[in-house]
Amino acid sequence: MLTDKTILVTGGTGSFGHTFVPMTLEKYNPKKIIIFSRDEMKQWEMAKQFEGDSRVRFFIGDVRDRDRLYRALDGVDVVVHAAATKIVPTAEYNPFECVKTNINGAMNLIDACIDKGVKRVVALSTDKASSPVNLYGATKLASDKLFVAGNSYSGAHDTRFAVVRYGNVMGSRGSVIPFFLSVRDSGVIPITDDRMTRFMISLEEGVELVWHALDDMEGGEIYVKKIPSMKVTELAKVVAPDAEFKIVGIRPGEKLHEQMISPEDSYYTYEYGEHFKILPTINGWANCPKRIKDGKRVTEGFEYSSDNNSEWMSPDQLADWVAANQQKIGKI
């Protein structure tokens, strides 16, 4: 699938790229992985980790810059689109910038991939794109729709697009675990709402979902990983068992529970062993046997959200994960 292929990762210096690159190098031995991002300092730091490995290349650029994308995509077989403005309050207070990256950037990438003959593109999405209540989620929903429609837009070209969607990535920069770790010595943990729940996924599981999408996709599918949920208060007890909780209220644009599949999506959603697949509604593709494969359609009105999940992470499971990943929490 990826062996001897040239891969480009947009936003590749982020949490996802730091995990995707070494895992893919080890498993598939690609010809080349190109890290495309706009922060030269992050690229310089990341390059030190792969010094001497000629398969890893770095390319300064921004998905807002269509011309730069065209240059970067020359000879590329596969693209993983991880670039995004994704911090919810940042997007709420800087909406124009969020739209430029998440929507205009997606349009630029779709055009460039089609014109440069890229074969497969997988875009990273978020739970916040399902029934969005904040600008970040709304822009990612628009982005998802663009990548799905890209399969029709590509016409006779062979470029195919799919999307992967997952929730809170454990230990990534800006996420709740490193934040609680950073403030626990104060003796007080700020909790937005004691009813709040979140999906829990590791970066490694996110990478494996991308691999699966690249191998399975016909074009237009949205892949949703089955992952456990956890109450934020339970998470806080594991990370800071001796601290007190202070309820501070939900931040602008924040949800009480995460949702990855809405009831409205249930008509086009199929279940598999380790994931769900939302099929595209355009062009009759939701009834395409090649896309359905061996999936079983979910019941009408099905909703996949962090509060009604059938799988929950226990405090012991989280404690084991934190102990095993202590060195990298909040670092990437």
C-alpha positions as CSV (number, residue, x, y, z in Angstrom):
1,M,0.0,0.0,0.0
2,L,2.7,2.5,1.0
3,T,5.8,0.5,0.2
4,D,8.1,2.4,-2.1
5,K,5.5,5.3,-2.4
6,T,6.1,9.0,-2.0
7,I,3.9,10.4,0.8
8,L,3.3,14.0,1.7
9,V,1.9,15.0,5.1
10,T,0.4,18.5,5.5
11,G,0.9,19.9,8.9
12,G,3.4,17.1,9.4
13,T,5.2,18.6,12.3
14,G,2.2,18.2,14.6
15,S,1.2,15.4,16.9
16,F,-0.1,13.2,14.2
17,G,3.0,13.6,12.0
18,H,5.4,12.8,14.8
19,T,3.7,9.4,15.2
20,F,2.8,8.7,11.6
21,V,6.3,9.2,10.2
22,P,8.3,6.7,12.3
23,M,5.5,4.1,12.3
24,T,5.1,4.3,8.5
25,L,8.9,4.2,7.9
26,E,9.1,1.1,10.0
27,K,6.1,-0.8,8.6
28,Y,6.1,0.1,4.9
29,N,9.5,1.5,4.0
30,P,8.2,4.2,1.7
31,K,10.4,5.8,-0.9
32,K,9.9,9.2,0.7
33,I,7.9,11.1,3.3
34,I,7.6,14.8,2.8
35,I,6.7,17.0,5.8
36,F,4.8,20.0,4.5
37,S,4.3,22.7,7.1
38,R,4.8,26.5,7.7
39,D,6.9,26.5,10.9
40,E,10.6,26.2,10.2
41,M,11.5,25.8,13.8
42,K,9.3,22.8,14.3
43,Q,10.7,21.4,11.0
44,W,14.3,21.9,12.3
45,E,13.5,20.2,15.6
46,M,11.8,17.3,13.9
47,A,14.6,16.9,11.3
48,K,17.0,16.2,14.1
49,Q,15.0,13.1,15.0
50,F,15.4,11.7,11.4
51,E,19.0,12.8,10.7
52,G,20.7,10.5,8.3
53,D,17.4,9.0,7.0
54,S,17.2,10.1,3.3
55,R,13.5,9.0,3.1
56,V,12.4,12.0,5.3
57,R,12.2,15.4,3.6
58,F,11.0,18.8,4.7
59,F,9.2,21.4,2.7
60,I,8.2,24.8,4.0
61,G,4.8,25.8,2.8
62,D,1.2,26.6,3.8
63,V,-2.0,25.0,2.5
64,R,-3.3,28.5,1.9
65,D,-0.7,28.9,-0.8
66,R,-1.9,27.0,-3.9
67,D,1.2,27.5,-5.9
68,R,3.4,26.1,-3.1
69,L,1.2,23.0,-2.9
70,Y,1.6,22.4,-6.6
71,R,5.4,22.5,-6.3
72,A,5.4,20.2,-3.2
73,L,3.1,17.6,-4.7
74,D,5.3,16.9,-7.7
75,G,5.8,13.1,-7.9
76,V,3.7,12.5,-4.8
77,D,1.6,9.3,-4.7
78,V,-0.3,9.7,-1.3
79,V,-1.3,12.7,0.8
80,V,-2.3,12.7,4.4
81,H,-3.9,16.0,5.3
82,A,-3.3,16.9,8.9
83,A,-2.9,20.7,8.6
84,A,-5.7,22.6,10.5
85,T,-6.5,25.5,12.8
86,K,-8.0,23.3,15.5
87,I,-8.0,25.0,19.0
88,V,-11.7,25.7,19.6
89,P,-11.3,29.1,21.4
90,T,-8.7,30.2,18.9
91,A,-11.1,29.5,16.1
92,E,-13.9,31.3,17.8
93,Y,-11.9,34.5,18.3
94,N,-10.1,34.3,14.9
95,P,-12.8,33.0,12.6
96,F,-11.4,34.4,9.3
97,E,-8.0,32.7,9.9
98,C,-9.7,29.4,10.7
99,V,-11.7,29.5,7.5
100,K,-8.7,30.3,5.4
101,T,-6.8,27.3,6.6
102,N,-9.5,24.7,7.1
103,I,-11.8,25.5,4.1
104,N,-9.7,27.4,1.6
105,G,-6.7,25.2,2.4
106,A,-8.8,22.1,1.7
107,M,-10.0,23.5,-1.6
108,N,-6.4,24.3,-2.6
109,L,-5.2,20.8,-1.7
110,I,-8.0,19.1,-3.6
111,D,-7.3,21.0,-6.8
112,A,-3.5,20.5,-6.5
113,C,-3.8,16.7,-5.8
114,I,-6.1,16.2,-8.8
115,D,-3.9,18.3,-11.2
116,K,-0.7,16.7,-10.0
117,G,-2.0,13.1,-10.3
118,V,-1.9,12.1,-6.6
119,K,-3.5,8.7,-6.3
120,R,-4.9,8.7,-2.7
121,V,-5.7,11.4,-0.2
122,V,-6.9,10.9,3.4
123,A,-8.0,14.0,5.4
124,L,-8.0,14.0,9.2
125,S,-11.3,15.2,10.7
126,T,-12.7,15.5,14.2
127,D,-15.7,14.7,16.3
128,K,-16.5,18.4,16.3
129,A,-17.4,18.1,12.6
130,S,-20.5,16.1,13.6
131,S,-23.4,18.4,14.5
132,P,-21.0,21.3,14.9
133,V,-21.6,24.0,17.5
134,N,-18.3,25.8,17.1
135,L,-16.5,27.4,14.2
136,Y,-13.7,24.8,14.2
137,G,-16.3,22.0,13.8
138,A,-18.2,23.9,11.2
139,T,-15.1,24.4,9.1
140,K,-14.1,20.8,9.4
141,L,-17.6,19.7,8.4
142,A,-17.2,21.9,5.3
143,S,-13.8,20.4,4.7
144,D,-15.2,16.8,5.0
145,K,-17.8,17.6,2.5
146,L,-15.2,19.1,0.1
147,F,-13.0,16.0,0.3
148,V,-16.0,13.7,-0.2
149,A,-17.2,15.7,-3.2
150,G,-13.6,15.8,-4.5
151,N,-14.1,12.2,-5.8
152,S,-16.8,13.5,-8.2
153,Y,-14.9,16.8,-8.9
154,S,-11.8,14.8,-10.0
155,G,-13.7,13.6,-13.1
156,A,-11.6,11.2,-15.2
157,H,-8.6,11.6,-13.0
158,D,-7.7,8.7,-10.7
159,T,-7.3,10.8,-7.5
160,R,-9.5,9.4,-4.7
161,F,-10.3,11.1,-1.4
162,A,-11.5,9.8,2.0
163,V,-11.8,11.1,5.6
164,V,-10.9,9.7,9.0
165,R,-12.7,11.0,12.1
166,Y,-11.7,10.5,15.7
167,G,-11.9,12.3,19.1
168,N,-9.6,13.5,21.8
169,V,-6.0,12.3,21.2
170,M,-4.5,11.3,24.5
171,G,-1.4,13.2,25.5
172,S,-1.2,15.4,22.4
173,R,-0.2,19.1,22.8
174,G,-3.1,21.2,24.0
175,S,-5.2,18.3,25.1
176,V,-6.6,17.7,28.6
177,I,-4.1,15.2,30.0
178,P,-1.0,17.4,29.7
179,F,-3.0,20.4,30.8
180,F,-4.1,18.6,34.0
181,L,-0.5,17.5,34.6
182,S,0.7,21.1,34.2
183,V,-1.6,22.5,36.9
184,R,-1.9,19.6,39.3
185,D,0.8,21.0,41.6
186,S,-1.4,24.0,42.3
187,G,-3.8,21.6,44.1
188,V,-6.8,22.7,42.0
189,I,-8.0,21.2,38.7
190,P,-10.4,23.3,36.7
191,I,-13.3,21.3,35.4
192,T,-15.6,22.8,32.8
193,D,-18.6,20.6,33.8
194,D,-18.6,17.5,36.0
195,R,-20.9,15.7,33.5
196,M,-18.5,16.1,30.6
197,T,-17.3,13.0,28.7
198,R,-14.7,12.5,26.0
199,F,-13.6,9.8,23.5
200,M,-10.1,8.5,24.1
201,I,-7.7,7.5,21.3
202,S,-4.0,7.1,21.1
203,L,-2.0,8.6,18.3
204,E,-0.9,5.1,17.2
205,E,-4.6,4.1,16.8
206,G,-5.1,7.3,14.7
207,V,-2.2,6.3,12.4
208,E,-3.6,2.8,12.0
209,L,-7.0,4.2,11.0
210,V,-5.3,6.2,8.3
211,W,-3.5,3.1,7.1
212,H,-6.8,1.2,7.0
213,A,-8.5,4.0,5.1
214,L,-5.8,4.1,2.5
215,D,-6.1,0.4,2.0
216,D,-9.9,0.1,2.0
217,M,-11.1,3.3,0.3
218,E,-13.0,3.6,-2.9
219,G,-13.5,7.3,-2.4
220,G,-15.8,9.5,-0.3
221,E,-16.0,7.4,2.9
222,I,-15.7,8.8,6.4
223,Y,-14.0,6.3,8.7
224,V,-14.8,6.5,12.4
225,K,-12.7,4.5,14.8
226,K,-14.4,2.6,17.7
227,I,-12.8,3.9,20.8
228,P,-13.6,4.1,24.5
229,S,-15.1,7.1,26.4
230,M,-14.2,8.5,29.8
231,K,-15.7,11.1,32.1
232,V,-13.4,14.1,32.5
233,T,-13.7,13.9,36.3
234,E,-12.5,10.3,36.3
235,L,-9.6,11.4,34.0
236,A,-8.7,14.2,36.4
237,K,-8.7,11.8,39.4
238,V,-6.2,9.6,37.7
239,V,-3.9,12.5,36.6
240,A,-4.2,14.5,39.9
241,P,-5.6,12.2,42.6
242,D,-4.8,14.7,45.4
243,A,-6.2,17.8,43.8
244,E,-9.5,19.5,44.3
245,F,-11.9,20.2,41.4
246,K,-13.1,23.7,40.6
247,I,-16.1,23.9,38.2
248,V,-15.3,26.8,35.8
249,G,-18.0,26.4,33.1
250,I,-17.9,25.4,29.5
251,R,-15.6,27.4,27.2
252,P,-16.9,29.2,24.1
253,G,-17.8,26.7,21.5
254,E,-17.2,23.6,23.7
255,K,-19.5,20.6,23.8
256,L,-20.6,18.7,26.9
257,H,-20.2,15.4,25.0
258,E,-18.3,14.5,21.8
259,Q,-20.2,13.1,18.9
260,M,-18.7,11.3,15.9
261,I,-21.8,10.0,14.1
262,S,-25.1,11.9,14.2
263,P,-28.6,10.3,14.0
264,E,-28.9,12.0,10.6
265,D,-25.8,10.1,9.4
266,S,-27.3,6.7,10.5
267,Y,-29.0,6.1,7.2
268,Y,-25.7,5.9,5.5
269,T,-23.5,4.4,8.2
270,Y,-22.2,0.8,8.3
271,E,-20.5,-1.0,11.1
272,Y,-17.4,-3.2,11.0
273,G,-15.3,-4.9,13.6
274,E,-13.2,-2.0,14.7
275,H,-14.7,1.0,13.0
276,F,-17.8,2.6,11.4
277,K,-18.0,4.0,7.9
278,I,-20.2,6.9,6.8
279,L,-20.8,6.6,3.1
280,P,-21.3,9.6,0.8
281,T,-24.8,10.5,-0.1
282,I,-24.0,12.0,-3.5
283,N,-24.1,10.0,-6.7
284,G,-25.8,7.0,-5.1
285,W,-22.5,6.0,-3.5
286,A,-24.2,5.1,-0.2
287,N,-25.5,2.0,-2.0
288,C,-22.3,1.0,-3.6
289,P,-21.3,-2.6,-2.8
290,K,-17.6,-1.8,-3.3
291,R,-17.9,0.8,-0.5
292,I,-20.2,-1.2,1.8
293,K,-18.1,-4.4,1.5
294,D,-19.0,-6.7,4.5
295,G,-20.4,-3.8,6.6
296,K,-23.7,-4.0,8.5
297,R,-25.9,-1.0,8.4
298,V,-26.6,0.6,11.8
299,T,-30.1,1.1,13.1
300,E,-32.1,4.2,12.1
301,G,-31.4,7.0,14.6
302,F,-28.1,5.5,15.7
303,E,-25.8,8.0,17.4
304,Y,-22.2,7.5,18.3
305,S,-21.3,9.9,21.1
306,S,-19.0,9.8,24.1
307,D,-21.9,9.7,26.6
308,N,-23.8,6.7,25.0
309,N,-20.8,4.7,24.1
310,S,-20.8,1.0,24.9
311,E,-17.0,1.0,25.7
312,W,-15.5,2.9,28.6
313,M,-11.9,3.3,29.6
314,S,-11.3,2.5,33.3
315,P,-9.1,4.6,35.6
316,D,-6.6,1.7,35.8
317,Q,-6.4,1.5,32.0
318,L,-5.7,5.3,31.8
319,A,-3.2,5.1,34.6
320,D,-1.3,2.4,32.8
321,W,-1.3,4.4,29.6
322,V,0.0,7.6,31.4
323,A,2.8,5.6,33.1
324,A,3.8,4.0,29.7
325,N,3.8,7.3,27.8
326,Q,5.0,9.8,30.5
327,Q,8.0,11.0,28.4
328,K,6.0,12.1,25.4
329,I,2.8,13.5,26.9
330,G,2.4,17.1,25.8
331,K,5.7,17.0,23.8
332,I,4.2,16.4,20.4
